[in-house]
């Protein structure tokens, strides 16, 4: 688990030793950072610019105008004419006698209101049923929450992968300085890592090549897809105008239509609104109704148009990645090709002496989990150490004289091992500390 000394920034943004591909990084790194960037920009615009401009009477001083603008900006509720009509129809259906003689208000544009009690119960009921929450003040927090949802699957993978019996951080720390080690130290290190991975694969082996680590990674990919689909669905429900099938249709029409007067706006981001407020002076109540321009919503709407398109791209990319990795997991030839390719990099192995049966037996022991761990080692160090580790795993497998399935003798390939010194210093796999080497060679 990350400690305080490592820093929150390093834990969140620096690449840790974990299983991921382009689609995973697109979710937990690029989308996460993009949402935080938009949250920071919108916060800056709300604080250091004028997010709302209100038309005020001529007698208002600059202080009065600033107060009126801030008062309207912080209004928590907004009314639309369609919501008033729907609420009034419901009130008439519920109690037709009470509603006789009452004329609901007609609005030329959305109306910012306060949740204040009214002297008329019917007016208060209509206002309560027809108002919705404004979101423009809370967009930075909403974007931060959306970003957190894209980071959670990666955090889940980071904490749960240890349950499979292997530590990514420990393997990454041991193999990070592989290029700086001497040939003798490399040989001992690869022998230790090969024995560690081989024993781990033997302990977690079953009749299937897909084990706990594989299922965990595919489950995390499914979480990414569910998160993207849910967020896209919510954005469609919130941003799509009336009689629009999807917010994507609105974006396409707005981008490719040359007539700017036909631009369809997201109702949750109104541009022109009405706002009324009261000022008490010398026991006199002065009521004002002003027309305001929510300039911040122009940028907010374009931001969420881009977010919708970006989420669609991330969803499609993650779905393709999940399909590809399920296919790679189900087809054993992908594991065999990776093992053969890695072993062929080792000059001490003659691939012509290895039969396909021998490679299959090694792949059965390694499984998909072992291949994933080997790929992780290769990404954090180099493919040469993967070749050395696989060679040592092959030696351990070949030491089992008889195959448990068919009784066939597994012949070890010709291996050229460098002579070892009586004593060397090498890093321990368990702790990463420097320990005394072994005198005897494998």
N, C-alpha and C positions, 0 to 999 in steps of 0.2 A: 504493500500500500504506500502511496506517495507520502513522504514526510514533509513537514513545514520547511525544512532546510532546502528541499529541492525547489520549492516555489510553486505557487499556484499557476503562474504563467507557463512554466516549463511543463507542468503536468497536463494543462489544457491544450497547449499549442504545439509543443515539441513532439516529434514523432517518437512514440514509445515502441517497445518490442511487442508487437501484436500482429495477429493475422489480419491482413486487409489487402484489398486490391483497389483498383481505380474507383470502382463504384462505392466502396466503403469510405475511401478518403473524400470522395465527392459529397458524401452525406455528413460525416462527422467532422470534417475539417473545412472544406470550402463552403458548404452551405451554412455551417455553424458560424464561420467568420463573416460570410456575406450578410447574414441576418444581424449580427452584432454591429457591422459597419452601418447598415441602414438605421438601426436603432440609435447609434451615435449621431448620425447626420440629422435625423428628425429631431432628436433632443436638442442639438445645437440650434436648429432653425427655430424651434419653439422658444428657446431661451434668449437668443441673441438677435432674432429678427422679429418682425411683427406678424404673427400668425393670423391675425384678424384685423380688418379695417372696417370701421363702422362710420356711417354717415350720421353726424350729430348736428343738433341745432346751432345756429350762428352764435347764440349767447354762451355756448359752452367754452370754457377755458381749456387749454391743453391738458390740465389735470383732470377736468371733467371728462374729456374725450378718452383719456387713458383709462380712467375708472370704468367708463361705460364699455370700452373694448374688453377689458379684463373680466368684467362682470358677465358679458355675453360669452366670452371664450370658456369660462368655467361652468357654464350651464350643463347640468348632467343629463338632461333629457331633450328630445327633439320630437316634434310632431310633423307627420306628413298628411296630406289631404286624403290619400287612400286609406291610411290607418284610421282617420276620423270617420270616413264613410263606413268602413267595416265595423268599427266599434258602435256607430249609431244604429246600424242595421241589427246588430246583436242586442242592443238595448231595447229597440222597438220590439224585437221578438220576445224578449224576456218580460217586459212590462210596457205594453202598448198604451195603457191609460195614463201612466205617469209622464210619458214622453210627449203627450199631446200639447201642442202650443209652444214647444221648445224648438228653436231653430239652431242647428249646429253651426259653428263658425265655418266660413269658407276661407281658405288660405291660398294666396297666390304663389307662395313659396314655402319651404320648410320653416318651422317656427321653433325657436329655442325657448324652452319653458323651465320653470322651477317646480319642484315638488312641494308646492305650498297649498295649504288647505283653502278651499273656496267656500264662500257663504252659501252657494247653491249646490246642494248635494248632487244634482244631475250633472252639472258642469264638472264637478270634481270627479264623478264616476267616469264621464266621457274622457276627461284628461288622463285619468289613470289607465284606462283601457287603450288609449290611442298613442301613448308616448313610448318611445324606445330609448335605450341608452345611447349616448354619444360615445364614439370610440376615438375621435381624433386626439383627445388629451392623453389617452392611454396607449397609443401606438408603440412608443419605445418599450414599455413593459411587455406588451403583447409580442413584439418581435424578439425580445430576450427570452420569453417563454418558448416561442417557436424554435429558437436556436437551441435551447436546452433539450428539447425533444429530439433533436438530431444528434445530440451528444450522448444521450442516455444509453442507446444500444452499445456504443463503443465503451462506455464506462462499465456496462454489464459484462461485456466480453473481457475487459481487463481484470475484473474481480473474480469471475467464474471460471476462467481458463485454468486456474490453479487446481480446481477440483478434478481435472483430468489426470493429474499426477506429474505435470511438467511445468517448469517455470520459464516463461519467455524472457523475463528480465535477466535471470541468471545465465541462460544460454547466450543471450545477446552480450552480456558483460564479459563472458569468457572468450567469445569468438571475436570481439571487437578489435583486439590488437593482434590478430593472427598473423598479419603481414610482417609485424616487427619481431616475431619470435624466430629463433634459430630453427634449423631443420630438425634437430633432436627434440627441441621443445614442442614443435608442431606435431611430431610423431606421437609423443606421449600424450599431448592434449587431445588429439584426434582419437587415440585409443581409449582414453577415459570417456570422452563424449560418446563414442560409438557403443561402448559397453553400457553407458547410462541409457541411451535411447533404445538399445536392443532389449535391455531388461524391462524398460517401461513398456515397450511394444508387446513383449511376452506377457506381462502382467495384465495388460488391458485387452489382450487378443480374445476374439470370439469367432463364431462361425461367419460373421460378416466383416468386410473390410471397413465399414463405417462405424466409427466408435464415438465416444463421448465428445471429443474435440470437434469432429466433423459435424455432428448434429448441432453442437453449440454454435458453430460458425454459420451454418445454414439457418439456424433459428434467428441469429442476429440479423442476417440479411432479410429474413421475413419481417422482422421488426422495423427495419428501414422502410420496406415497401408499405407496411401498414401505416406507418407514420406519414409517409408522403401521400398516400391515398386519402387518409382521414383529413389531412390539412387541405388537400385540394377540394374535397367535398365540402368542408366548412367554408372555404373561400368562395366556392360557387354559390352556396346558400346565402352568404352574407353580401357578396359584392354584385351578384347578377341582378340586373334590373328586372322589373316586372315583365312577364311574357318572354323572358329570355331563357333558353334551354341551358346555357352555360355561360360563364364569364369569359371563356375562351372565344365564343362566338362574338361577343361584344368587342373583344380586343381585335379580332380579325376584321370586323366591320369598320371599327374606328381607324385602323391602320391603312386599309385599302380603299376606303371611300374618300373621294376627293371633295365631297361637300362637307365642310366643317360644321354647318348648321345641323347636320344629322348625327353629330357625335353623341353617343349615349353615355351617360354618366352613371357611376356606381352610386346608388342611393345612400349608402353609408357614408359617402364623402360629399356632402352638399357644398356647393360653391357660394350660392346666394341664400341668405337666411334672414328671417325677421327675429327681432329680439326686443322685449320690453322689460323695463325695470322701473323701480320707484326711488325717488329721492325725497327725504324728509327734511324740510327747512322751516324752522320756526313753527312747528306743529302742523305744517301744511305738507300734504303728500302730493308730489308732482310725478305724474306718470308719463313715460316716454316709450315710444315704439320706434325702433331704428332698423334700417336695412344694413346688413353687414356682409362683407365679402370675406369668406374663409380662404385666405390665400394659401394657407398651409395645406389645404386639401388638394390643391392642384398637384403638388409634388407627391403627396401621399397616394393619390390615385395612380400616378405613373409608377410609383414604387411597387405597388401591389400588382399592377399589370405585369411588370418584370418578374416579380416573385411567382406569379401564377405560371408564367412560361417556364421559369427556372425549375419549379417543382415538377412540372410535366416532364421536362428533360431528365431530371434526377430520377423520377419514377420509372421512366422507360429504360434508363441506363441500369438501374438496380435490378429491374425485372430480367433484363438480358443477362446480367451477371449471375443472378440466381439460377437461371436456366442453364447457363454454360457450366457452372460449377456442379449442379446436380448431374448433368450429363457426364462431366469428368469423374464424378464420384461413382457413378453407376458403371462406367465403362472401364474395365481394368487395364486396357491397353495404354491409357494415359499414364497410369502409374508405372507400367513397365517401360514405356519410352523414357520417362524421367530417370528411372533407375539406371537404364542402359546408358543414357546420355551422360549421367554423372559418373558412372564407373569408367566410361571410355576416356574421361579426362585424366585418369590415373595411368601414368606410364608403366607402373608395375603390374598391371593386369592385362592379360592377353584375352581379349573378348572372344577370340575364336575357340577357346577352350570351354566356354560357358554355353551350356545348352539352354533352350527356352524353358525347360522344366526347372533348371536351377534358378533362373531369374524369377520364375513364377513363385517358387518357394520363398525366395527372399522378399518378394512383394507381398506374399500372404502374411509373413511375419511383420513386415513394416506397416502394411495397411495404409489407409488414407491419412490417418492421424500422423503416422511417422513421416509420410511424404510432406505433409504440411509443416511439420517441425523442421525437416531438412530444407524446405524452401525458405522458411524463416531464417535459418542459419545462413543460407546463401545470400539472402537480401541484406542481412546485417554484416556479413563478412565477404565471402567470395565463394564461387563454385568449387574452388580447389579444396577447401576444407570439407565441403559436402562429399566430394569424391573420396577424400581420405577417411571420413567417418563411415561412408558406405563400405569401403574396403574392409575396415575393421569389423563392421557388422557382418560382412560376408565371411570373414574368418571365424567369427563366433558361430555363425550358422553352419559352416562347413565342419566345425569341430563336432557337431552332432552327426555321428557316423552314419546313422540310418534314418531315412525319412520316415516319419510316423504314418504316412499314408500308404506308400507303395513298397517300402523296403528298399528303395533305390539308394545306392551309395552316391552321396553328393561330393563330387571332387572339387577341392579348392583350386582356384586358378593359380597360375604362376605369379607370385608376388615378389617384388624386389623391395627389400626393407633395408634402410640405411643402418649401418652399425651404430650401436648406442654406446655412450660413455657410461662408466660405472655409476656416476651420480650426476643428476641434473636438477635444476630448479624448474618447476612447472606450476601453473595455477590449478588449484583444486576446483573440481566441478561443483562441489557442494557449497563451499564458502567463498571461492574466488581468491583465497589467500595463497601465498607461495609456500609449497611444501617440497620435501626432499623427494627426488625421483627414485624409480625402481632400478635395480641393477639388472634384473632379468628381462629379456625381451620376450614379446609374445610370439 
